[in-house]
Amino acid sequence: CGKDFIIMWLGKDREGVFIVGVVLMMIELCPLTMNSSIEIQRAQDKHKFRAFVYFFVAIVNLVLSIMFLKIFPSEYAIEACLLGSLIARIVSHWILMNIYNSKVIKLPVKEYMLFLFKYMLVGSISFLVTFVLKKHLLVNMSSILIRFIIEGLTFTLLFLSLVVLLDGKKLK
């Protein structure tokens, strides 16, 4: 229901912002959920590598974005910069930092990534069900606010139900 939210917030002419927001949120999912690794790195005094990686990411992001801006037509400037960010973030956070956390810090990265992807799958299933509901049952609804509320509640309740089914053993 994010697109409806963007339309209500910014207007119909800015709905393209939704795709940019989704891509940025997806590439930030892994780094934002790894905050505990930062504290472990600090405790072991092994956080300097992270600073170098972040510096490297900023430079690579800048270089890639400029390169893509030169390659892509000017009407795709936002997508060019987004692609530069996407590549830099995947290489740095999804790959380099996970290798470092696994090999040097000795964190259980493999188990963490499986856990993360399990919940991404639950989110994807919830999204698909909500998307089908929107396209087939809510398509003729005139009130964007009511549609937004129905979609939001459907996604949230389905997501929570699937999480409880997957992790029901923890509730006992």
VMD Tcl script that draws the C-alpha trace (Angstrom):
set ca {
  {0.00 0.00 0.00}
  {3.06 2.24 -0.20}
  {2.13 3.60 -3.60}
  {-1.26 4.76 -2.27}
  {0.53 6.38 0.66}
  {2.89 8.23 -1.70}
  {-0.06 9.41 -3.82}
  {-1.92 10.66 -0.72}
  {1.24 12.32 0.64}
  {2.91 13.76 -2.47}
  {0.22 13.62 -5.14}
  {-0.37 11.52 -8.26}
  {2.42 13.22 -10.22}
  {5.07 11.95 -7.74}
  {4.14 8.26 -7.60}
  {7.51 7.37 -9.22}
  {9.11 8.13 -5.86}
  {7.58 4.88 -4.60}
  {9.89 2.69 -6.71}
  {12.96 4.66 -5.60}
  {11.87 4.29 -1.98}
  {11.29 0.54 -2.30}
  {14.71 -0.05 -3.86}
  {16.44 2.06 -1.21}
  {14.62 0.24 1.58}
  {15.50 -3.15 0.14}
  {19.22 -2.39 -0.15}
  {19.25 -0.97 3.38}
  {17.47 -3.98 4.88}
  {20.63 -5.95 5.57}
  {22.80 -3.09 6.95}
  {20.02 -1.76 9.18}
  {19.39 -5.17 10.73}
  {23.08 -5.72 11.49}
  {23.43 -3.07 14.21}
  {24.38 -5.64 16.85}
  {27.45 -6.54 14.79}
  {28.66 -2.94 15.12}
  {28.62 -3.20 18.90}
  {30.44 -6.54 18.80}
  {33.07 -5.04 16.50}
  {33.54 -2.12 18.89}
  {33.84 -4.45 21.87}
  {36.56 -6.42 20.05}
  {38.19 -3.18 18.80}
  {37.77 -4.39 15.23}
  {35.56 -1.64 13.87}
  {38.20 0.19 11.79}
  {37.58 -2.12 8.82}
  {33.94 -1.04 8.82}
  {35.00 2.61 8.60}
  {37.23 1.82 5.61}
  {34.42 -0.12 3.95}
  {32.03 2.81 4.43}
  {34.60 5.20 2.97}
  {35.13 2.78 0.06}
  {31.37 2.55 -0.46}
  {31.00 6.32 -0.63}
  {33.75 6.58 -3.27}
  {32.45 3.62 -5.31}
  {28.89 4.93 -5.09}
  {30.02 8.33 -6.35}
  {32.10 6.87 -9.20}
  {29.38 4.43 -10.29}
  {26.67 7.07 -10.12}
  {28.70 9.50 -12.24}
  {29.54 6.72 -14.69}
  {25.88 5.69 -15.00}
  {24.83 9.33 -15.39}
  {27.15 9.54 -18.41}
  {25.84 6.25 -19.88}
  {22.08 6.61 -19.27}
  {19.91 9.24 -20.98}
  {19.28 12.32 -18.82}
  {15.64 11.36 -18.13}
  {16.97 8.33 -16.20}
  {19.27 10.32 -13.88}
  {17.52 9.11 -10.71}
  {17.68 5.49 -11.86}
  {21.38 5.90 -12.75}
  {22.22 7.12 -9.25}
  {20.00 4.46 -7.72}
  {21.85 1.75 -9.66}
  {25.19 3.11 -8.42}
  {23.93 3.00 -4.85}
  {22.49 -0.47 -5.31}
  {25.74 -1.98 -6.59}
  {27.92 -0.23 -3.98}
  {25.65 -1.28 -1.11}
  {25.34 -4.90 -2.20}
  {29.10 -5.30 -2.60}
  {29.91 -3.52 0.66}
  {27.19 -4.43 3.12}
  {25.68 -7.60 1.78}
  {29.00 -9.18 0.78}
  {32.13 -7.57 2.31}
  {30.75 -6.86 5.78}
  {29.15 -10.29 6.02}
  {32.43 -11.99 5.07}
  {34.25 -9.84 7.64}
  {31.66 -10.52 10.35}
  {31.81 -14.24 9.63}
  {35.57 -14.72 9.26}
  {37.05 -12.09 11.60}
  {34.35 -11.32 14.17}
  {33.11 -14.97 14.13}
  {29.43 -14.08 14.00}
  {26.91 -16.68 12.72}
  {26.25 -14.79 9.47}
  {24.94 -17.81 7.58}
  {22.22 -18.42 10.16}
  {21.44 -14.71 10.30}
  {21.04 -14.49 6.51}
  {18.74 -17.53 6.49}
  {16.68 -15.89 9.23}
  {16.56 -12.61 7.26}
  {15.55 -14.31 4.02}
  {12.86 -16.33 5.83}
  {11.20 -13.10 6.94}
  {11.73 -11.53 3.53}
  {9.83 -14.52 2.10}
  {7.02 -13.99 4.63}
  {6.93 -10.31 3.65}
  {6.88 -11.22 -0.04}
  {3.98 -13.63 0.42}
  {2.08 -11.00 2.40}
  {2.80 -8.44 -0.31}
  {1.61 -10.74 -3.10}
  {-1.65 -11.55 -1.33}
  {-2.25 -7.85 -0.66}
  {-1.35 -6.99 -4.26}
  {-3.83 -9.57 -5.63}
  {-6.50 -8.25 -3.24}
  {-5.89 -4.71 -4.49}
  {-5.92 -5.62 -8.18}
  {-8.98 -7.88 -8.07}
  {-11.21 -6.84 -5.18}
  {-10.33 -3.24 -4.37}
  {-9.77 -2.01 -7.92}
  {-13.08 -0.12 -8.14}
  {-12.93 1.37 -4.65}
  {-13.16 5.16 -4.98}
  {-11.69 6.13 -1.60}
  {-7.92 5.86 -1.67}
  {-7.81 6.25 2.13}
  {-10.13 3.30 2.78}
  {-8.23 1.18 0.24}
  {-4.98 2.15 1.95}
  {-6.33 1.10 5.35}
  {-7.68 -2.22 4.04}
  {-4.38 -3.00 2.28}
  {-2.33 -2.04 5.33}
  {-4.43 -4.15 7.68}
  {-4.40 -7.11 5.28}
  {-0.62 -7.02 4.92}
  {0.00 -6.53 8.65}
  {-2.40 -9.24 9.83}
  {-1.19 -11.73 7.21}
  {2.47 -11.01 7.99}
  {1.91 -11.41 11.73}
  {-0.11 -14.60 11.22}
  {2.64 -16.14 9.08}
  {5.31 -15.15 11.61}
  {3.33 -16.77 14.42}
  {2.89 -19.92 12.31}
  {6.62 -20.05 11.54}
  {7.75 -19.25 15.07}
  {4.77 -20.66 16.96}
  {7.03 -22.94 18.94}
  {8.54 -19.86 20.62}
  {5.15 -18.74 21.92}
  {4.53 -21.90 23.93}
}
mol new
graphics top color blue
foreach p $ca { graphics top sphere $p radius 0.5 }
foreach p [lrange $ca 0 end-1] q [lrange $ca 1 end] { graphics top cylinder $p $q radius 0.2 }
display resetview
